[in-house]
Amino acid sequence: MTRTALARTVVLLEGVSDVAAARLAGLCDAGEQRFFARALERAGLGADLDRERMASLGFFICVADLEDELIRALGTDGVDRVIEGQGQLHLLRTFRNQPFQRGRTPAQQLRRFIGTTAGRKEQYGRALVDGLDLDRVPSPLSGLLAHVAAG
């Protein structure tokens, strides 16, 4: 859920008598945490919401973002295999050979590669999740899935 989508959802919930019963849940990037916390506070779900309290409400914070979480969970070699499976390994190799990319770590290169083309985040979000072993699911994603399953 994006910051904008959350803000719209909170506006819709203003007329709901029991906001907590609406069972909102989501993931957000670390850089978006304060915006999510404010929106949840405006919805009446608490005050001074930190990472732990937000998790108890069903909102889980990724260290940087979901792509970063998935890259760390799969490892750079695992992500390379996923990219190869998507038929884009040649594009990744070309990308890595660009002068600006040479000073970055493989994980940084992968994160940037995934975010450079419209639709690629969605494509690789699905592909990276499909490539995960169930025992390697990133903590924010496993927390969200457990929260939704418990609802």
C-alpha positions as CSV (number, residue, x, y, z in Angstrom):
1,M,0.0,0.0,0.0
2,T,1.4,3.4,-1.0
3,R,1.3,6.5,1.2
4,T,-1.3,7.9,-1.1
5,A,-3.5,4.8,-1.0
6,L,-3.2,4.7,2.8
7,A,-4.3,8.3,3.1
8,R,-7.3,7.6,0.9
9,T,-8.2,4.6,2.9
10,V,-8.0,6.5,6.2
11,V,-10.4,9.1,4.7
12,L,-12.8,6.3,3.8
13,L,-12.5,5.0,7.3
14,E,-13.5,8.2,9.0
15,G,-17.1,7.2,8.8
16,V,-16.5,3.7,10.1
17,S,-17.4,3.4,13.8
18,D,-14.9,0.6,14.6
19,V,-11.8,1.4,12.5
20,A,-9.8,-1.4,14.2
21,A,-12.4,-4.0,13.0
22,A,-11.6,-2.9,9.4
23,R,-8.4,-5.0,9.6
24,L,-6.1,-2.9,7.6
25,A,-2.7,-4.3,7.0
26,G,0.3,-3.5,4.8
27,L,4.0,-3.1,4.2
28,C,5.9,0.1,4.0
29,D,9.4,1.3,3.3
30,A,11.4,2.6,6.2
31,G,11.4,6.0,4.6
32,E,7.6,6.0,4.6
33,Q,7.1,4.9,8.2
34,R,6.4,8.4,9.6
35,F,3.7,9.0,6.9
36,F,2.0,5.6,7.7
37,A,2.2,6.2,11.4
38,R,0.6,9.6,11.0
39,A,-2.2,8.2,8.8
40,L,-2.9,5.4,11.3
41,E,-2.9,7.9,14.2
42,R,-5.4,10.1,12.2
43,A,-7.6,7.0,11.9
44,G,-7.6,6.7,15.7
45,L,-5.4,3.6,15.9
46,G,-2.9,4.9,18.4
47,A,-0.4,7.7,19.1
48,D,3.4,7.8,18.8
49,L,3.3,4.6,16.7
50,D,6.8,3.1,16.5
51,R,7.8,0.0,14.5
52,E,6.6,-2.5,17.1
53,R,3.2,-0.8,17.7
54,M,2.7,-0.5,13.9
55,A,3.4,-4.3,13.6
56,S,0.8,-5.0,16.2
57,L,-1.7,-3.1,14.0
58,G,-0.7,-5.1,11.0
59,F,1.8,-2.7,9.4
60,F,5.3,-4.0,8.9
61,I,8.3,-1.9,8.0
62,C,10.9,-3.0,5.5
63,V,14.5,-2.2,6.3
64,A,14.8,-0.1,3.1
65,D,12.0,-1.4,0.8
66,L,10.5,-4.7,-0.2
67,E,13.0,-5.2,-3.0
68,D,15.9,-4.8,-0.6
69,E,14.2,-7.4,1.7
70,L,13.8,-9.9,-1.2
71,I,17.3,-9.4,-2.5
72,R,18.8,-10.1,1.0
73,A,16.5,-13.1,1.4
74,L,17.5,-14.6,-2.0
75,G,21.1,-13.5,-2.1
76,T,22.5,-11.8,-5.1
77,D,23.2,-15.1,-6.9
78,G,19.6,-16.1,-6.3
79,V,18.3,-12.8,-7.7
80,D,20.6,-13.2,-10.7
81,R,19.0,-16.6,-11.4
82,V,15.5,-15.1,-11.1
83,I,16.5,-12.4,-13.6
84,E,18.0,-15.0,-15.9
85,G,14.6,-16.9,-15.7
86,Q,12.9,-13.7,-16.7
87,G,15.1,-13.5,-19.8
88,Q,16.8,-10.3,-18.8
89,L,20.3,-11.4,-17.6
90,H,21.8,-9.7,-20.7
91,L,20.2,-6.4,-19.6
92,L,21.5,-6.8,-16.1
93,R,25.0,-7.4,-17.4
94,T,24.8,-4.3,-19.6
95,F,23.5,-2.3,-16.7
96,R,26.3,-3.5,-14.4
97,N,28.9,-2.4,-16.9
98,Q,27.7,1.2,-16.9
99,P,30.4,3.4,-15.3
100,F,28.1,4.6,-12.5
101,Q,27.2,1.1,-11.5
102,R,30.7,-0.2,-11.2
103,G,31.3,1.3,-7.7
104,R,28.1,-0.2,-6.3
105,T,27.7,-3.5,-4.5
106,P,25.9,-6.3,-6.4
107,A,22.9,-5.8,-4.1
108,Q,22.8,-2.1,-4.8
109,Q,23.0,-2.8,-8.5
110,L,20.2,-5.3,-8.4
111,R,18.0,-2.9,-6.4
112,R,18.6,-0.1,-8.9
113,F,18.1,-2.4,-11.9
114,I,14.7,-3.6,-10.6
115,G,13.6,0.1,-10.1
116,T,14.8,1.5,-13.4
117,T,12.1,0.5,-15.9
118,A,8.3,1.0,-15.6
119,G,6.6,-2.2,-14.5
120,R,9.8,-3.9,-13.5
121,K,9.2,-3.7,-9.7
122,E,5.9,-5.4,-10.1
123,Q,7.4,-8.0,-12.4
124,Y,10.3,-8.8,-10.1
125,G,8.3,-8.5,-6.9
126,R,6.3,-11.5,-8.1
127,A,9.3,-13.4,-9.6
128,L,11.4,-12.9,-6.5
129,V,8.7,-14.0,-4.2
130,D,8.1,-17.1,-6.4
131,G,11.9,-17.8,-6.1
132,L,11.9,-17.7,-2.3
133,D,12.2,-20.8,-0.1
134,L,9.4,-20.6,2.6
135,D,12.1,-20.6,5.3
136,R,13.7,-17.5,3.9
137,V,10.6,-15.2,3.7
138,P,11.7,-11.7,4.9
139,S,10.4,-10.8,8.3
140,P,8.1,-7.9,7.3
141,L,6.5,-10.1,4.7
142,S,6.1,-13.1,7.0
143,G,4.7,-10.8,9.7
144,L,2.1,-9.4,7.2
145,L,1.1,-12.9,6.0
146,A,0.8,-14.1,9.6
147,H,-1.3,-11.1,10.5
148,V,-3.6,-11.5,7.6
149,A,-3.9,-15.3,8.2
150,A,-4.8,-14.6,11.9
151,G,-7.6,-12.2,10.9
